[in-house]
Each structure stands twice: as C-alpha cells, then as structure tokens.
Amino acid sequence: VTPVAAGEPGNPVSDSIVIGNTPPLVSDVEITPDPAITTDALTVSYTFDDPDDDPDMSSIEWEVNGLLIAEVTGPLLDPSYTAPGAVVRATVTAHDGTEPGNQASDTLVIGGLMECADGIVGLPISTCLGLQAMSANLAGSYCLTQNVDCSGIADFETVGDPEPFEGAFFGLGHEIANLSTTGLGMFGEVTGILDSVVLTNLEVANTTDAGNIGGLVAHYKGTEDLDGIVVSGTVSATEASNDTRVGGIVGLLSGGESSLKNSSFSGTVSGTNITGGLVGRMDEGHGVTDCVVDANVTSSWEPQFLQPKLNTYTGGAIGYALDATGEQFTLLANVSTSGTVAGYRSVGGVGGQIDANVQGCSSSDMLRNVFKILLLFPLTL
C-alpha cells in the first residue's frame, strides 16, 4: 500500500499471505456386491470432497486376508484373488494432486459358495460329515474341495433316499475314501448332476429287498452325463428278488437319456438277479462309453426245488441293457472288462443280456454259468 498526501506519495508498505491447500476427504467407501461369492468381481466406490475443487487423485489398495495385492491399484478386484471365507479390504487414500487427505476403508467376507463348474456355484464340502449333510438340502449344489476320509462314519446314510437328490455334486476328482453303508449306495435316486466323483475302498452292503443298489448311485435319472466317475471297493445286495439291479457304479440307469462315460470300477459286485460291474440295468436311450472294469461280478441267486423260474443277467460291465424299440438307441462303446463273471442263465464278459448298439468292446473275463448244471433239475427252472 502506498500512501498519498497532498499529491505526494509516501513510503509503500506491503503484506502477503499464501493461499494454502485444503486437504481432500474421502467417505462412504463401499465394496460391492455385498454379499459376494467367489465368482464375483469386486468394485470399490467412494465419495471425494475437496473444498478447493481440485481433481480426485486418490489411491486404492486391496488386501485379501491381510495381504496387500500390490498389482491391483484400481477400483476393480478380479475374482481370481478371492476364495470362500476370504476377508477382503479396500482402503482409499484421499489425494488432490498436492497433498494426501484422510483414509477410509470397507471390508467384506466372501461368502461360502464357490464355482463348481462353468456357471454353477455351490457350497464347498471338505469333510465326510459335509457329504452326509447334503441330505438336509436335496436341491443344493455342492463341490468337494479336498480328499475326505469317511471311516469315522460307521454307516453312511444314503443321500436321496427316499426323496430324490435334485441338486448337483461335483467331486472335482478328489477322493472319498472308506465310505461304508448298508443303504442303497452313496446316493439313492438322483435326478440332478453327479460329476467327477472318486470313491476308494467303498463298501456297500445292502441286506434289504431293495430294487436298485449302486456304488455311487442306486438309480440315476439325470439328464447330464455321469462323467469321470471312479469307484473301487465292494458293492453287494444279498436279498433275493426278481427285480434287484446292482451295479458297481449305477444300479439302474434310466429316465434321462444320459450316459456313463470316462469312468471305471475295480473290486467286487455281487447281486441276486441283474448285476453288472458298472451298471446293473440300462434302459433304452442311455449309453456307457469309454469305461474300464476290473472286477469279480456275481449273481448269487440259484433256483431251489419247485421254486418259480427266475431269470438272472450278469455282465462284466452291464447286467442288462434294454432297447425296447429295436432301433439301437442304447449304446455300449469302447468298454473293456477283466476279472470274473459268474451267474445263472445269461452271463457275459461285457453284458449279461445286451439289446444295444455295441462298438469296440472287449473282455478278458473268466465266465462261469451254472445254468448247464441246473438243467439236471428241470422242475426248478
């Protein structure tokens, strides 16, 4: 300021101040979606406020289970960084290009679901008790996340008996060891999906007059193929019946035009009527392809004096494959069997009675058919 008096300027004086920068603020930090599952990409949003109207130059940090994801500095976190139960935290540091402001954050826990297969999300299972608990929700989707040992459950209760299992179970190639049951198998009736299930040292010992018994599933009616099923162990049904179907993997395959493929069974299968190393009975429209059997398969029923005739069908892979239309809609292809097959009447290395389109199948089974011996007693037939 320069003073002026009588036209004459005086000594100028001055003062100055520096206009300071007001630090910005961030608030309302939120991670979405919430709740989130492992297939969700996560996005963080926030509110930025700067009294000086400076631009938003804020930074973002993501942490999963306390570990910084250094390569992710934007508002989007890919689902590949998460897992069921993971704790995800997003921290926003306010900045206006001149100086930082405050920090604010949000945290969420990834839900207990995981992606079992493309487009299918399910509940992860890591124990045999978890497998047994599927009975509580027969319409649920489930994924096995690791090998499990079922030796701690003396008698596993069949899932899907008496009501059918309508959901989906993905074994993802993990082993289910030492499952033992006096029921119909691991599963009873299934109209849903079973995929990549591995059962080792399985024991199914049914002593009731049940119609269908299978190592994995007693009666499969699903529309999706049974793919990648591996079963080893013992499957037996000892109650004589004119309509008992027993299979190392499936007792009865019917109702959904599905196939058993890329699968195997090794061990022992014993029934009383219709018995197969893979499938007891397969109805028209279904198939068994690219499968291997190494098993001892037996139909133990034998007629007694004056007892009505009882036909039995015993096969290394299939007890009885039905094609009622005669148009060969039922397919048996690229199946190989080894071991022994024993039964009364219809006995075969691949199938006991096969009304199907058979392609590229082979057998090195040792066969035993007691029918010729029993011809000495015609009244018993």
C-alpha positions as CSV (number, residue, x, y, z in Angstrom):
1,V,0.0,0.0,0.0
2,T,1.4,3.4,-1.0
3,P,0.1,6.4,1.0
4,V,-0.5,9.7,-0.9
5,A,-0.8,13.1,0.8
6,A,-1.1,16.5,-0.9
7,G,-0.3,14.7,-4.1
8,E,2.9,13.3,-2.8
9,P,3.3,9.5,-2.4
10,G,4.8,8.2,0.8
11,N,6.6,5.0,1.6
12,P,4.9,1.9,0.3
13,V,4.2,-0.8,2.8
14,S,3.1,-4.3,1.9
15,D,2.0,-7.6,3.4
16,S,1.4,-11.0,1.8
17,I,-0.2,-14.4,2.6
18,V,0.0,-17.7,0.9
19,I,-3.3,-19.4,0.0
20,G,-3.0,-22.8,1.5
21,N,-4.3,-26.1,0.0
22,T,-7.2,-27.7,1.9
23,P,-6.7,-31.5,2.2
24,P,-9.4,-33.5,0.5
25,L,-11.7,-36.0,2.2
26,V,-13.0,-39.4,1.2
27,S,-16.0,-41.1,2.7
28,D,-18.7,-43.7,2.1
29,V,-16.3,-46.3,0.9
30,E,-18.2,-49.4,-0.1
31,I,-17.3,-52.7,-1.7
32,T,-19.9,-54.3,-3.9
33,P,-21.6,-56.7,-4.4
34,D,-22.3,-57.4,-0.8
35,P,-22.8,-60.3,-0.1
36,A,-20.2,-61.6,-2.6
37,I,-19.2,-65.1,-3.7
38,T,-16.0,-66.3,-5.3
39,T,-17.2,-65.7,-8.9
40,D,-17.9,-62.0,-8.3
41,A,-15.6,-59.2,-9.4
42,L,-15.5,-56.7,-6.6
43,T,-15.8,-52.9,-7.1
44,V,-15.0,-50.2,-4.6
45,S,-16.8,-46.9,-4.7
46,Y,-16.4,-43.8,-2.5
47,T,-17.3,-40.1,-2.2
48,F,-14.5,-37.5,-2.8
49,D,-14.7,-34.0,-1.4
50,D,-12.2,-31.2,-2.0
51,P,-13.1,-27.6,-0.9
52,D,-10.6,-26.2,-3.4
53,D,-12.3,-28.2,-6.3
54,D,-9.0,-29.9,-7.0
55,P,-9.2,-33.2,-9.1
56,D,-9.6,-36.6,-7.5
57,M,-6.1,-38.2,-7.4
58,S,-6.9,-40.7,-4.7
59,S,-5.2,-44.1,-4.5
60,I,-6.8,-47.5,-3.7
61,E,-5.2,-50.5,-2.0
62,W,-6.7,-54.0,-1.9
63,E,-5.9,-56.6,0.8
64,V,-7.1,-60.2,0.9
65,N,-6.6,-62.0,4.3
66,G,-4.3,-59.2,5.4
67,L,-2.0,-59.5,2.3
68,L,-1.6,-56.5,0.0
69,I,-2.5,-57.1,-3.6
70,A,0.2,-54.8,-4.9
71,E,-0.5,-55.2,-8.6
72,V,-4.1,-54.0,-8.2
73,T,-4.4,-50.3,-7.7
74,G,-7.8,-49.6,-9.4
75,P,-11.4,-49.9,-8.2
76,L,-11.9,-53.4,-9.6
77,L,-10.6,-56.7,-8.0
78,D,-10.8,-59.8,-10.1
79,P,-12.4,-62.9,-8.5
80,S,-9.3,-64.9,-9.1
81,Y,-7.9,-63.2,-5.9
82,T,-10.6,-64.5,-3.6
83,A,-11.8,-67.7,-2.1
84,P,-14.6,-68.9,0.2
85,G,-14.3,-67.2,3.5
86,A,-11.6,-64.7,2.4
87,V,-11.6,-61.3,4.1
88,V,-11.3,-58.5,1.5
89,R,-10.4,-54.9,2.5
90,A,-10.3,-51.9,0.2
91,T,-8.6,-48.7,1.5
92,V,-8.9,-45.4,-0.2
93,T,-6.4,-42.6,0.5
94,A,-7.6,-39.2,-0.5
95,H,-5.3,-37.1,-2.7
96,D,-5.9,-33.9,-4.7
97,G,-2.5,-33.9,-6.6
98,T,-1.0,-31.6,-4.0
99,E,-1.2,-33.5,-0.7
100,P,-2.9,-36.5,0.8
101,G,-6.0,-36.4,2.8
102,N,-7.7,-38.9,5.0
103,Q,-8.0,-42.7,4.6
104,A,-11.2,-44.7,4.7
105,S,-11.9,-48.4,4.0
106,D,-14.5,-51.1,3.7
107,T,-14.3,-54.8,4.5
108,L,-16.4,-57.8,3.5
109,V,-16.1,-61.6,3.8
110,I,-16.5,-63.7,0.6
111,G,-19.5,-66.0,1.0
112,G,-19.3,-69.8,1.5
113,L,-20.1,-70.6,-2.1
114,M,-17.6,-71.4,-4.9
115,E,-17.7,-72.1,-8.6
116,C,-18.0,-75.9,-9.0
117,A,-18.2,-75.8,-12.8
118,D,-18.8,-73.2,-15.5
119,G,-21.8,-71.2,-14.5
120,I,-22.5,-73.4,-11.5
121,V,-21.9,-72.2,-7.9
122,G,-22.1,-74.5,-4.9
123,L,-21.4,-75.0,-1.3
124,P,-17.8,-76.3,-0.6
125,I,-17.5,-79.6,1.2
126,S,-14.3,-80.7,2.9
127,T,-15.4,-83.4,5.4
128,C,-17.5,-86.6,5.3
129,L,-20.0,-85.0,7.7
130,G,-20.4,-82.4,5.0
131,L,-21.2,-85.1,2.5
132,Q,-23.8,-86.5,4.8
133,A,-25.3,-83.1,5.4
134,M,-26.3,-82.9,1.7
135,S,-29.4,-84.8,2.8
136,A,-30.6,-81.6,4.5
137,N,-31.0,-79.8,1.2
138,L,-31.5,-82.2,-1.7
139,A,-31.8,-79.4,-4.2
140,G,-28.4,-77.8,-3.4
141,S,-25.2,-77.6,-5.4
142,Y,-22.0,-78.9,-3.8
143,C,-18.3,-79.0,-4.5
144,L,-15.8,-81.3,-2.9
145,T,-12.7,-79.2,-2.1
146,Q,-10.3,-81.9,-0.9
147,N,-9.8,-85.6,-0.2
148,V,-12.0,-86.8,2.6
149,D,-12.0,-89.9,4.8
150,C,-15.3,-91.4,5.8
151,S,-14.0,-94.1,8.1
152,G,-15.4,-92.1,11.1
153,I,-19.0,-92.7,10.0
154,A,-19.9,-96.4,10.6
155,D,-23.0,-96.4,8.3
156,F,-23.2,-93.5,5.9
157,E,-26.9,-92.7,5.2
158,T,-27.7,-92.7,1.5
159,V,-28.3,-89.2,0.2
160,G,-31.5,-89.2,-1.9
161,D,-33.5,-91.9,-0.2
162,P,-36.5,-91.9,0.0
163,E,-36.7,-88.5,-1.7
164,P,-34.5,-87.9,-4.8
165,F,-31.4,-85.8,-4.9
166,E,-32.3,-83.0,-7.3
167,G,-29.2,-80.9,-6.9
168,A,-25.6,-81.2,-8.2
169,F,-22.5,-82.7,-6.7
170,F,-19.1,-82.1,-8.2
171,G,-16.3,-84.3,-6.8
172,L,-13.7,-82.4,-8.8
173,G,-11.5,-85.5,-8.8
174,H,-10.9,-85.5,-5.0
175,E,-11.1,-88.9,-3.2
176,I,-13.8,-90.0,-0.9
177,A,-12.2,-92.8,1.0
178,N,-13.6,-95.6,3.2
179,L,-17.3,-94.8,2.8
180,S,-19.3,-97.7,4.2
181,T,-23.1,-98.0,4.0
182,T,-25.9,-100.6,4.4
183,G,-28.1,-98.3,2.3
184,L,-28.5,-98.1,-1.5
185,G,-25.1,-96.6,-2.2
186,M,-23.7,-93.1,-1.6
187,F,-26.7,-91.7,-3.5
188,G,-30.2,-93.2,-3.8
189,E,-32.3,-91.7,-6.6
190,V,-30.7,-88.8,-8.4
191,T,-32.4,-86.5,-10.9
192,G,-29.7,-83.9,-10.8
193,I,-25.9,-83.9,-11.6
194,L,-23.1,-86.1,-10.4
195,D,-19.6,-85.3,-11.9
196,S,-16.0,-86.4,-11.3
197,V,-16.7,-88.4,-8.2
198,V,-13.9,-90.7,-6.9
199,L,-14.8,-93.4,-4.3
200,T,-12.0,-95.6,-2.9
201,N,-12.3,-98.5,-0.6
202,L,-16.1,-98.2,-0.8
203,E,-18.3,-100.8,0.9
204,V,-22.0,-101.0,0.1
205,A,-23.6,-104.0,1.9
206,N,-27.3,-103.9,1.5
207,T,-29.4,-106.7,3.0
208,T,-32.9,-105.4,2.3
209,D,-35.1,-106.2,-0.7
210,A,-34.2,-103.0,-2.4
211,G,-34.8,-102.6,-6.1
212,N,-31.7,-100.7,-7.0
213,I,-28.2,-100.7,-5.5
214,G,-25.2,-98.9,-6.9
215,G,-21.8,-97.9,-5.6
216,L,-22.2,-94.2,-6.4
217,V,-25.9,-94.1,-7.2
218,A,-28.8,-96.6,-7.0
219,H,-31.0,-95.0,-9.7
220,Y,-29.7,-92.3,-11.9
221,K,-32.4,-90.3,-13.8
222,G,-30.5,-87.2,-14.5
223,T,-30.2,-85.6,-18.0
224,E,-26.5,-84.8,-17.6
225,D,-23.9,-87.5,-18.3
226,L,-22.1,-89.2,-15.4
227,D,-18.6,-88.3,-16.4
228,G,-15.3,-89.1,-14.7
229,I,-16.6,-91.5,-12.1
230,V,-14.0,-93.7,-10.4
231,V,-15.1,-96.3,-7.9
232,S,-13.1,-99.1,-6.2
233,G,-14.4,-101.4,-3.5
234,T,-17.3,-103.8,-2.8
235,V,-20.9,-103.5,-3.7
236,S,-23.3,-106.2,-2.6
237,A,-27.0,-106.9,-2.2
238,T,-27.9,-110.3,-0.6
239,E,-31.7,-110.3,-0.5
240,A,-33.1,-112.4,-3.3
241,S,-35.6,-110.6,-5.6
242,N,-36.9,-111.0,-9.1
243,D,-36.1,-107.3,-9.8
244,T,-32.9,-106.4,-8.0
245,R,-30.4,-104.3,-10.1
246,V,-26.9,-104.0,-8.7
247,G,-24.0,-102.1,-10.3
248,G,-20.5,-101.1,-9.3
249,I,-21.3,-97.5,-10.1
250,V,-25.1,-97.4,-11.0
251,G,-27.8,-99.8,-10.1
252,L,-30.4,-98.5,-12.7
253,L,-29.7,-96.0,-15.5
254,S,-33.0,-94.8,-16.8
255,G,-35.2,-91.8,-17.3
256,G,-33.0,-89.1,-18.7
257,E,-31.2,-90.4,-21.8
258,S,-27.8,-89.8,-20.1
259,S,-24.6,-91.8,-20.4
260,L,-21.9,-93.1,-18.1
261,K,-18.6,-92.2,-19.7
262,N,-14.9,-91.9,-19.0
263,S,-15.4,-94.0,-15.8
264,S,-14.1,-97.1,-14.1
265,F,-14.8,-99.7,-11.4
266,S,-12.5,-102.1,-9.7
267,G,-13.4,-104.5,-7.0
268,T,-16.3,-106.9,-6.3
269,V,-20.0,-106.6,-7.3
270,S,-22.5,-109.2,-6.1
271,G,-26.2,-109.3,-6.5
272,T,-29.0,-111.8,-6.9
273,N,-30.7,-111.0,-10.2
274,I,-29.4,-108.3,-12.5
275,T,-25.8,-107.5,-11.8
276,G,-23.1,-105.5,-13.7
277,G,-19.6,-104.3,-13.0
278,L,-20.6,-100.8,-14.0
279,V,-24.4,-100.7,-14.3
280,G,-27.0,-103.2,-13.2
281,R,-29.6,-102.3,-15.8
282,M,-29.5,-99.6,-18.5
283,D,-32.7,-98.7,-20.3
284,E,-33.2,-97.5,-23.9
285,G,-31.7,-94.2,-24.9
286,H,-28.8,-94.4,-22.5
287,G,-25.2,-95.3,-23.0
288,V,-21.9,-96.5,-21.5
289,T,-18.8,-95.3,-23.3
290,D,-15.1,-95.3,-22.7
291,C,-15.2,-97.2,-19.5
292,V,-12.9,-99.8,-17.8
293,V,-13.9,-102.6,-15.4
294,D,-11.6,-104.9,-13.4
295,A,-14.0,-106.8,-11.1
296,N,-15.4,-110.0,-9.8
297,V,-19.1,-109.9,-10.7
298,T,-21.6,-112.4,-9.3
299,S,-25.3,-113.0,-9.4
300,S,-25.7,-115.4,-6.5
301,W,-29.3,-116.5,-6.9
302,E,-29.8,-120.1,-7.7
303,P,-33.2,-121.8,-8.1
304,Q,-34.5,-124.2,-5.4
305,F,-36.6,-127.3,-5.9
306,L,-40.1,-126.3,-7.2
307,Q,-39.3,-122.6,-7.0
308,P,-40.6,-120.4,-9.8
309,K,-38.2,-119.6,-12.6
310,L,-36.0,-116.5,-12.0
311,N,-34.0,-115.1,-14.9
312,T,-30.7,-113.5,-14.0
313,Y,-28.4,-111.3,-16.1
314,T,-24.8,-110.9,-15.1
315,G,-22.2,-109.0,-17.0
316,G,-18.7,-107.7,-16.5
317,A,-19.9,-104.2,-17.4
318,I,-23.7,-104.3,-17.8
319,G,-26.2,-106.8,-16.4
320,Y,-29.0,-106.0,-18.7
321,A,-29.1,-103.3,-21.5
322,L,-32.6,-102.8,-22.8
323,D,-33.6,-101.4,-26.2
324,A,-37.3,-102.0,-26.4
325,T,-37.6,-100.0,-29.6
326,G,-35.3,-102.3,-31.5
327,E,-33.7,-99.2,-33.1
328,Q,-30.4,-99.4,-31.2
329,F,-30.7,-96.1,-29.4
330,T,-28.9,-97.7,-26.5
331,L,-25.1,-97.5,-26.9
332,L,-22.3,-99.6,-25.4
333,A,-18.9,-98.4,-26.8
334,N,-15.3,-98.7,-26.0
335,V,-15.8,-100.7,-22.8
336,S,-13.2,-103.2,-21.6
337,T,-13.6,-105.7,-18.8
338,S,-11.4,-108.1,-16.9
339,G,-11.9,-110.3,-13.8
340,T,-14.5,-113.0,-13.4
341,V,-18.3,-113.1,-14.1
342,A,-20.5,-115.8,-12.5
343,G,-24.2,-116.3,-12.6
344,Y,-27.2,-118.3,-13.6
345,R,-28.5,-118.2,-17.2
346,S,-27.4,-115.0,-19.0
347,V,-23.7,-114.4,-18.3
348,G,-21.3,-112.3,-20.4
349,G,-17.9,-110.8,-20.1
350,V,-19.3,-107.3,-21.2
351,G,-23.0,-107.8,-20.7
352,G,-25.4,-110.5,-19.4
353,Q,-28.1,-109.5,-22.0
354,I,-27.4,-106.7,-24.4
355,D,-30.1,-105.2,-26.6
356,A,-27.9,-102.3,-27.8
357,N,-25.6,-100.9,-30.3
358,V,-22.2,-102.4,-29.3
359,Q,-19.0,-100.9,-30.6
360,G,-15.4,-101.5,-29.8
361,C,-15.9,-103.5,-26.5
362,S,-13.7,-106.3,-25.2
363,S,-13.5,-108.7,-22.3
364,S,-10.9,-111.0,-20.7
365,D,-13.3,-112.1,-18.0
366,M,-13.4,-115.7,-16.9
367,L,-17.0,-116.8,-17.1
368,R,-19.0,-119.3,-15.0
369,N,-22.5,-120.1,-15.9
370,V,-24.3,-122.5,-13.6
371,F,-27.3,-123.0,-15.9
372,K,-25.9,-126.1,-17.6
373,I,-25.5,-127.9,-14.2
374,L,-29.0,-126.9,-13.1
375,L,-30.5,-128.4,-16.3
376,L,-30.3,-131.7,-14.5
377,F,-33.2,-130.4,-12.3
378,P,-35.8,-129.0,-14.8
379,L,-38.5,-128.6,-12.2
380,T,-36.5,-125.9,-10.5
381,L,-36.3,-123.7,-13.6
